[in-house]
Amino acid sequence: MTAITIDTTGRLEIPLEIRQQLGITIAQSLSLEVVNGCIVLQPLRQEPQIRRQGTALVVETSPLGNLDSFYSS
């Protein structure tokens, strides 16, 4: 368990290690809900960006986690 503190304006800082584990980037939107008295934050899926590169279409999306956490499960 990781302990964090809420500042005077109600903000909290998610530690870097946890942000990296979940693939959360700066300014990314999260959903927040209360479930059984607990706060649950989840990264929102961001719309993929599609661009043409030569004759190919390239789809860019933000990660939802990383391979290290996937393979260690």
Backbone as ProteinMPNN parsed JSONL, in Angstrom:
{"seq_chain_A": "MTAITIDTTGRLEIPLEIRQQLGITIAQSLSLEVVNGCIVLQPLRQEPQIRRQGTALVVETSPLGNLDSFYSS", "coords_chain_A": {"N_chain_A": [[0.847, -1.176, 0.0], [0.48, 2.247, -0.735], [0.896, 5.329, 0.792], [-0.621, 8.486, 0.447], [-1.005, 12.096, 0.378], [-3.594, 14.492, 0.558], [-3.698, 17.735, -0.739], [-4.277, 21.215, 0.283], [-6.055, 22.159, -1.608], [-7.437, 19.995, -2.406], [-6.155, 18.289, -4.126], [-4.355, 15.363, -5.178], [-1.336, 13.484, -5.402], [-0.359, 11.086, -7.608], [1.954, 8.592, -7.209], [4.992, 8.351, -9.156], [5.889, 5.748, -9.879], [3.516, 4.238, -9.817], [1.988, 5.61, -11.724], [3.536, 5.051, -13.986], [3.301, 2.265, -14.063], [0.603, 1.987, -14.704], [0.478, 3.327, -17.059], [-0.258, 5.998, -17.131], [-0.336, 9.262, -18.277], [0.877, 12.699, -18.287], [-1.61, 15.133, -17.832], [-3.597, 13.417, -18.626], [-6.924, 12.171, -18.749], [-8.899, 10.846, -16.097], [-11.28, 8.479, -14.852], [-13.426, 8.814, -12.039], [-14.857, 7.198, -9.361], [-16.972, 6.203, -6.627], [-16.893, 3.274, -4.878], [-18.312, 1.043, -2.8], [-17.5, 2.644, -0.6], [-14.898, 3.252, -1.302], [-12.487, 5.086, -3.188], [-12.2, 4.946, -6.626], [-10.033, 5.193, -9.239], [-9.6, 5.344, -12.716], [-7.755, 5.125, -15.736], [-8.94, 6.898, -18.547], [-9.855, 5.711, -21.709], [-8.282, 7.034, -24.466], [-9.144, 8.59, -27.512], [-7.93, 7.056, -30.421], [-5.321, 8.306, -32.527], [-5.247, 8.707, -35.95], [-3.193, 8.534, -38.726], [-1.79, 9.11, -41.97], [0.988, 7.481, -43.273], [3.054, 7.496, -45.704], [2.005, 4.918, -47.711], [0.637, 3.664, -45.756], [-1.71, 3.413, -43.02], [-1.395, 4.747, -39.84], [-1.987, 4.028, -36.508], [-2.147, 5.648, -33.501], [-2.117, 5.21, -30.075], [-2.654, 5.752, -26.556], [-0.9, 4.041, -23.941], [-2.327, 1.477, -21.819], [-1.267, 0.591, -19.149], [1.681, -1.498, -18.772], [4.044, -3.732, -20.375], [5.672, -5.078, -18.532], [4.143, -5.293, -16.147], [2.105, -6.832, -17.151], [3.314, -9.3, -17.864], [4.265, -10.13, -15.4], [2.115, -10.958, -13.976]], "CA_chain_A": [[0.0, 0.0, 0.0], [1.193, 3.512, -0.8], [0.163, 6.42, 1.444], [-0.499, 9.791, -0.196], [-1.656, 13.172, 1.113], [-4.386, 15.428, -0.23], [-3.295, 19.085, -0.357], [-5.355, 22.098, 0.735], [-7.03, 22.39, -2.684], [-8.087, 18.722, -2.72], [-5.384, 17.527, -5.104], [-3.472, 14.31, -4.697], [-0.308, 13.132, -6.368], [-0.179, 9.647, -7.804], [3.4, 8.39, -7.333], [5.503, 8.063, -10.488], [5.929, 4.297, -10.119], [2.151, 3.774, -10.101], [1.612, 6.18, -13.027], [4.229, 4.285, -15.022], [2.71, 0.919, -14.087], [-0.705, 2.066, -15.358], [0.581, 4.045, -18.325], [-0.928, 7.294, -17.01], [0.532, 10.337, -18.72], [0.538, 14.036, -17.809], [-2.846, 15.725, -18.369], [-4.541, 12.388, -19.061], [-8.17, 12.153, -17.978], [-9.21, 9.631, -15.338], [-12.626, 8.43, -14.309], [-13.425, 8.689, -10.593], [-16.135, 6.765, -8.806], [-16.925, 5.661, -5.272], [-17.419, 1.914, -4.859], [-18.255, 0.486, -1.44], [-16.744, 3.53, 0.279], [-13.533, 3.418, -1.788], [-12.319, 5.892, -4.395], [-11.616, 4.165, -7.712], [-9.599, 5.998, -10.381], [-9.206, 4.529, -13.862], [-7.428, 5.916, -16.92], [-9.921, 6.855, -19.618], [-9.298, 5.432, -23.028], [-8.265, 8.206, -25.322], [-9.4, 8.271, -28.916], [-6.685, 6.881, -31.171], [-5.008, 9.247, -33.598], [-4.959, 7.985, -37.185], [-2.521, 9.375, -39.716], [-1.243, 8.385, -43.118], [2.448, 7.529, -43.386], [3.276, 6.862, -47.002], [0.799, 4.213, -48.139], [0.069, 2.978, -44.594], [-2.395, 4.164, -41.975], [-0.772, 4.492, -38.543], [-2.88, 4.322, -35.391], [-1.404, 5.925, -32.276], [-2.953, 5.223, -28.88], [-1.902, 5.803, -25.31], [-0.879, 2.724, -23.309], [-3.091, 1.22, -20.603], [-0.405, -0.326, -18.424], [2.906, -1.804, -19.486], [4.274, -5.169, -20.559], [6.252, -5.656, -17.32], [3.067, -5.683, -15.226], [1.341, -7.883, -17.824], [4.012, -10.59, -17.796], [4.539, -10.535, -14.016], [0.86, -11.413, -13.352]], "C_chain_A": [[0.891, 1.238, 0.0], [0.328, 4.589, -0.16], [0.429, 7.713, 0.688], [-1.256, 10.807, 0.637], [-2.43, 14.048, 0.143], [-4.007, 16.831, 0.222], [-4.515, 19.95, -0.038], [-6.391, 22.395, -0.341], [-7.708, 21.092, -3.123], [-7.352, 17.871, -3.732], [-4.576, 16.435, -4.424], [-2.478, 13.992, -5.793], [-0.184, 11.622, -6.418], [1.315, 9.429, -8.024], [3.8, 7.933, -8.742], [5.467, 6.572, -10.808], [4.544, 3.755, -10.491], [1.673, 4.331, -11.437], [2.271, 5.406, -14.16], [3.616, 2.894, -15.175], [1.392, 0.917, -14.85], [-0.672, 2.784, -16.699], [-0.145, 5.378, -18.318], [0.068, 8.386, -17.366], [0.045, 11.674, -18.168], [-0.687, 14.541, -18.554], [-3.828, 14.694, -18.899], [-5.773, 12.425, -18.169], [-8.362, 10.797, -17.307], [-10.684, 9.659, -14.975], [-12.497, 8.233, -12.803], [-14.809, 8.246, -10.166], [-15.907, 6.23, -7.399], [-17.621, 4.309, -5.303], [-17.219, 1.351, -3.457], [-17.372, 1.321, -0.509], [-15.3, 3.744, -0.129], [-13.527, 4.29, -3.034], [-11.619, 5.025, -5.433], [-11.317, 5.117, -8.869], [-9.178, 5.05, -11.492], [-8.855, 5.443, -15.023], [-8.542, 5.777, -17.955], [-9.212, 6.523, -20.919], [-9.382, 6.697, -23.859], [-8.46, 7.761, -26.76], [-8.073, 8.121, -29.653], [-6.541, 7.939, -32.26], [-4.616, 8.429, -34.83], [-4.323, 8.954, -38.17], [-1.985, 8.502, -40.834], [0.269, 8.586, -43.125], [2.805, 6.761, -44.655], [1.978, 6.224, -47.467], [0.097, 3.509, -46.982], [-0.717, 3.949, -43.713], [-1.781, 3.758, -40.643], [-1.744, 4.919, -37.464], [-2.019, 4.494, -34.143], [-2.382, 5.994, -31.118], [-2.067, 5.344, -27.656], [-1.967, 4.433, -24.65], [-1.814, 2.657, -22.103], [-2.326, 0.17, -19.808], [0.871, -0.532, -19.206], [3.134, -3.291, -19.531], [4.856, -5.822, -19.309], [5.165, -6.122, -16.359], [2.22, -6.796, -15.832], [2.0, -9.239, -17.628], [4.288, -11.036, -16.357], [3.276, -11.055, -13.31], [0.732, -12.914, -13.395]], "O_chain_A": [[1.931, 1.265, 0.659], [-0.838, 4.748, -0.521], [1.57, 8.005, 0.33], [-2.055, 10.44, 1.499], [-1.968, 14.314, -0.966], [-3.989, 17.109, 1.421], [-5.649, 19.474, -0.085], [-7.494, 22.839, -0.024], [-8.465, 21.083, -4.094], [-7.864, 16.836, -4.158], [-4.172, 16.557, -3.268], [-2.751, 14.206, -6.974], [0.062, 10.966, -5.405], [1.89, 10.022, -8.936], [3.052, 7.228, -9.42], [5.055, 6.184, -11.901], [4.423, 2.91, -11.379], [1.028, 3.62, -12.207], [1.637, 5.135, -15.18], [3.436, 2.409, -16.292], [1.09, -0.039, -15.563], [-1.683, 2.842, -17.398], [-0.598, 5.848, -19.362], [1.174, 8.433, -16.829], [-1.065, 11.77, -17.645], [-0.785, 14.391, -19.772], [-4.8, 15.058, -19.56], [-5.67, 12.682, -16.97], [-8.034, 9.751, -17.868], [-11.27, 10.728, -14.808], [-11.572, 7.567, -12.338], [-15.812, 8.841, -10.558], [-14.794, 5.854, -7.032], [-18.781, 4.202, -5.698], [-16.09, 1.204, -2.991], [-16.595, 0.775, 0.274], [-14.539, 4.357, 0.619], [-14.455, 4.237, -3.841], [-10.573, 4.439, -5.157], [-12.216, 5.762, -9.409], [-8.48, 4.067, -11.244], [-9.557, 6.421, -15.28], [-9.028, 4.675, -18.209], [-8.11, 7.001, -21.185], [-10.428, 7.342, -23.939], [-7.999, 6.695, -27.168], [-7.19, 8.968, -29.52], [-7.528, 8.4, -32.833], [-3.748, 7.559, -34.752], [-4.839, 10.044, -38.418], [-1.757, 7.306, -40.656], [0.764, 9.706, -43.002], [2.849, 5.531, -44.664], [0.963, 6.906, -47.604], [-0.914, 2.836, -47.184], [-0.428, 5.144, -43.669], [-1.658, 2.57, -40.346], [-2.268, 6.033, -37.493], [-1.257, 3.6, -33.773], [-3.359, 6.74, -31.164], [-0.868, 5.069, -27.716], [-2.971, 3.732, -24.778], [-2.06, 3.669, -21.445], [-2.699, -1.003, -19.798], [1.126, 0.167, -20.187], [2.486, -4.041, -18.802], [4.575, -6.989, -19.039], [5.25, -7.223, -15.815], [1.673, -7.62, -15.099], [1.337, -10.213, -17.271], [4.524, -12.222, -16.125], [3.353, -11.537, -12.18], [-0.26, -13.463, -12.916]]}, "name": "protein", "num_of_chains": 1, "seq": "MTAITIDTTGRLEIPLEIRQQLGITIAQSLSLEVVNGCIVLQPLRQEPQIRRQGTALVVETSPLGNLDSFYSS"}
